[in-house]
């Protein structure tokens, strides 16, 4: 069993689709994942959050995520580029990244793992399916797995 967390988990959702944002927000509330869901809408905003640029400069207002849910098909900077920049940075590299996308293409799965994602999950449809997915994520990432300690 994983050790108890000393802080609420911060989950960074990188998702441009407002309907999917809302489904995930509602699913997180239903499964009561112990933590704080932060949402950014594109790859550029995700990198600004992670590298503390612009409106995300304050660490208290934009804490380092414990887990990232990353869509691949994003405007401005796509999920592959975001994943590549995370894995190229020694301070961000330990963040577990779950690719959560509509794609089921083998080439997307392979490329995501080559770039260092921890998991590739096709998006389900509807609140019940998203809730089941978030329950599985909660069970694994917050009850079974040991996440890296917070280092700002």
Buried (B, 14 or more C-beta within 10 A) or exposed (E): EEEEBEEEBBBBBBBBBEEBBBBBBBBBEBBEBEBBBBBBBBBBBBBBBBBBEEEBEEEEEBBBBBBBBBBBBBEEBBBBBBBBBBBEEEEBEEBBBBBBBBBEEEEBBEBBBEBEBBBBBBBBEEBEEBBBBBBEBBEBBBEEEEBEEEEE
